[in-house]
């Protein structure tokens, strides 16, 4: 049985905190300036840390809640479960689309190959599908 472990958990948590937003930090500093950009970055870090703490406290109090649709079921019944489940599905569609697009733009920028961006989109989508087929975090933590 694979276990995530402390190091894998730390890596996965850092990855989810930074996500795709790390790519926009230079543009943010360019628009806001160094001091204001650092203050905004620290504010986002504080808000993220606080929201993680709130989610952790909620999870300790409600151990039967595993996902956002369970929380929707607790608050609004079956309709809430379906609505929150659909909203989460839609969110993940956009997140995965942003990841595939970012990877394809990155591959297009670093290669001198004549292939169009569509080829890199397909490459990123196939890689994403292959890696997301692994259903346990214990087998995925080494990627973080």
Buried (B, 14 or more C-beta within 10 A) or exposed (E): EEEBEEEBBEBBEEEEBEEEEEEEEEEBBEEBEEEEBEEBBEEEEEEBEEEEEEEEEEEEEEEEBEEBBBBBBBEEEEEBBBEBBEEBEEEEEEEBEEBBBEBBBEBBEEEEEEEEEEBBBEBBBEEBEEEEEEEEBEEBBEEB
